[in-house]
Amino acid sequence: MSGKAQHNFSDLDVPIKEQGGTFEKIIIGQNCWVGNGAMIMANIGSDCIVGAGSVVISDVPERSIVAGNPAKVIGTRK
């Protein structure tokens, strides 16, 4: 898993490793299943399924099934 922000790299006059990083916590709701190797960089609502290897870059609504790179809603849990 990951977070919403990572390494700062906008200043070309400063080496990337010296620019530090930014971290913003993500929220994964209750009763979620996250497949193996998924990268989570956005909030996940409750009762969601994230497919293996998916890259989640935008918030996922509750009861959604998402998969892919970037992850897209492919279904809804009822």
Backbone as a ProteinNet text record, in pm:
[ID]
protein_1_A
[PRIMARY]
MSGKAQHNFSDLDVPIKEQGGTFEKIIIGQNCWVGNGAMIMANIGSDCIVGAGSVVISDVPERSIVAGNPAKVIGTRK
[TERTIARY]
83.6	0	87.4	26.3	98.4	14	43.6	-34.6	-70.8	-136.4	-180.4	-66.8	39.7	152.2	280.9	382.9	508.4	625.9	712.1	836.1	817.7	879.4	881.6	992.7	967.1	1067.5	1061.6	993.4	969.7	1087.3	1181.7	1294.2	1412.5	1437.7	1545.5	1684.2	1694.1	1823.4	1861.3	1771	1795.7	1778.6	1876.1	1860.6	1730.3	1664.9	1537.1	1547.8	1654.5	1665.6	1675.8	1706.9	1715.7	1588.2	1490.4	1367.4	1262.3	1289.9	1195.2	1070.9	971.5	847.5	728.8	613.8	488.6	403.1	339.9	254	119	14.7	-121.8	-187.1	-241.3	-301.6	-419.8	-438.3	-555.8	-647.4	-772.5	-869.6	-921.2	-913.5	-972.6	-1088.8	-1209.3	-1330.5	-1336.7	-1441.3	-1461.6	-1505.3	-1470.7	-1515.2	-1468.7	-1343.6	-1285.7	-1190.7	-1174.4	-1076.7	-986	-855.7	-756.6	-671.3	-674.9	-600.9	-450	-378.9	-233.4	-168.8	-73.4	4	-64.9	-184	-254	-181.3	-180.4	-123.9	-239.9	-250.3	-362.2	-310.3	-353.9	-310.8	-430.2	-543.8	-665.3	-752.7	-857.6	-947.9	-1035	-1064.1	-1148.8	-1269.7	-1390	-1511.2	-1530.5	-1624.9	-1655.2	-1712.6	-1693.4	-1750.9	-1702.6	-1577.8	-1521.7	-1430.8	-1410.7	-1314	-1220.1	-1088.9	-986.4	-913.4	-916.6	-853.8	-702.6	-645.7	-501.3	-428.1	-320.2	-237.5	-295.4	-409.7	-473	-394.7	-404.8	-342.6	-455.8	-489.9	-601.6	-548.4	-586.8	-536.9	-646.6	-771.7	-881	-973	-1045.4	-1130.7	-1231	-1256.6	-1347.2	-1474.1	-1592.5	-1718.1	-1747.5	-1826.4	-1865.8	-1927.9	-1905.9	-1961.7	-1916.6	-1804.7	-1754.6	-1658.7	-1653.2	-1552.6	-1466.8	-1336.6	-1246.7	-1131.3	-1078.4	-963.4	-896	-769.2	-696	-593.8	-524.2	-422.3	-444	-505.4	-555.5	-684.7	-711.5	-831.2	-957.7	-1052.7	-1183	-1291.6	-1406.7	-1519.2	-1568.5	-1568.9	-1615.6	-1743.9	-1786.8	-1909.1	-1943.2	-2059.2	-2106.5	-2154	-2116.7	-2164.9	-2304.2	-2395.5	-2534.2	-2567.6
-117.8	0	123.2	230	354.4	464.3	587.1	699.4	791.4	902.2	995	1073.7	1096.7	1174.5	1102	1129	1058.2	1154.1	1144.7	1221.5	1355.5	1457	1587.5	1584.9	1643.9	1639.9	1761.1	1867.7	1981.3	2077.3	2077.3	2171.5	2106.6	2148	2087.8	2122.1	2222.3	2262.3	2183	2099.5	2020.6	1873	1787.5	1644.1	1590.4	1501.5	1447	1391.4	1318.5	1257.6	1361.1	1486	1591.6	1675.6	1650	1728.7	1677.6	1565.5	1513.7	1456.3	1436.4	1378.9	1434.2	1403	1445.5	1321	1307.6	1191.9	1237.1	1187.9	1212.7	1076.7	1053.7	924.1	895.5	767.7	722.5	650.6	635.8	563.3	445.6	327.3	208.2	169.9	171.1	144.9	3.2	-21.4	-152.4	-254.9	-380.2	-493.3	-484.1	-442.1	-434.3	-550.4	-586.4	-686.4	-621.9	-625.2	-567.3	-681.1	-699.8	-807.9	-789.9	-898.7	-901.7	-804.9	-726.4	-638	-508.4	-482.9	-357.7	-239.5	-127.6	-3.3	90.8	134.6	219	359.3	455.2	594.3	688.1	634.3	713.2	641	706.7	648.5	540.3	437.4	326.9	323.9	328.5	322.1	183.4	171.4	43.3	-55.9	-184.8	-295.7	-301.2	-262.8	-262.3	-381.6	-410.6	-510.4	-441.6	-458.2	-403.9	-523	-533.7	-646	-649.2	-768.5	-786.8	-704.9	-639.5	-562.4	-428.1	-391.4	-264.1	-146.3	-32.3	92.3	192.8	217.3	305.4	447.1	538.4	675.9	777.6	732	822.8	751.2	830.2	773.6	674.6	568	461.2	468.2	479.2	484.6	353.3	360.5	241.2	136.2	9.8	-107.4	-123.5	-61.1	-72.1	-189.1	-241.1	-339.5	-268.8	-257.3	-186.8	-276.4	-251.2	-326.8	-246.9	-277.5	-218.9	-115.3	-62.7	40.2	147.6	258.8	290.6	214	194.2	119.6	193.8	116.9	171.4	83.8	143	66.6	-29.5	-158.5	-260.1	-326.9	-291.6	-349.8	-288.4	-328.2	-280.8	-400.3	-402	-507.3	-470.3	-566.8	-539.2	-610.4
0	0	0	-29.7	-43.1	16.9	-18	32.1	-81.9	-49.2	-153.2	-215.4	-144.4	-197.6	-162.6	-235.4	-212.9	-209.2	-305.9	-308	-377.7	-320.8	-386.7	-491.3	-607.7	-714.3	-805.8	-764	-853.8	-868.2	-774.2	-779.5	-850.9	-974.2	-1053	-999.6	-913.4	-858	-733.4	-683.8	-563.2	-598.3	-561.5	-588.9	-527.8	-598.4	-553.2	-411.9	-382.5	-249.9	-138.5	-171.8	-71.2	-63.2	-149.4	-150.3	-52.8	9.4	107.8	43.6	127	78.1	153.8	101.5	161.9	179.2	294.3	315.8	367.4	304.8	349.8	370	488.2	518.2	426.6	401	327.4	425.4	386.7	468.7	387.4	446.9	386.6	476	420	497.2	552.1	628.2	689.2	584.9	612.5	531.5	386.1	366.6	231.9	208.2	82.7	43.3	-60	-31.9	-123.1	-177	-307.5	-370.5	-361.5	-375.6	-366.6	-465.5	-417.7	-503.5	-542	-489	-521.3	-458	-528	-475.1	-447.3	-323.3	-281.4	-256.2	-336.6	-323.1	-310.9	-267.3	-248.7	-146.6	-102.2	-3	-65.8	14.3	-28.4	64.8	8.8	90.3	150.1	242.5	306.6	206.2	235.7	158.4	13.7	-10.5	-146.4	-171.3	-297.7	-341.6	-439.7	-416.4	-505.6	-566.3	-697.3	-765.6	-748.6	-753.8	-741.5	-846.9	-805.5	-897	-938.3	-884.8	-921.6	-865.7	-933.7	-887.5	-868.3	-742	-708.3	-690.8	-782	-776.4	-747.7	-742	-706.2	-607.5	-527.3	-423.3	-481.6	-404.6	-446.5	-361.6	-424.8	-348.9	-276.1	-170.3	-95.1	-186.6	-152.2	-220.1	-364.8	-401	-538.6	-553.7	-673.8	-713.1	-816.9	-788.9	-880.1	-920.8	-1040.5	-1089.6	-1199.7	-1222.7	-1333.9	-1292.8	-1395.2	-1376.5	-1482.8	-1444.4	-1310.4	-1281.3	-1153.4	-1112.9	-1154	-1206.1	-1245.3	-1184.8	-1160.5	-1107	-1215.5	-1181.3	-1276.3	-1227.7	-1106.6	-1052.9	-918.6	-867.8	-738	-657.3	-529.9	-440.5	-392.5	-394.3	-353.1	-225.9
[MASK]
++++++++++++++++++++++++++++++++++++++++++++++++++++++++++++++++++++++++++++++

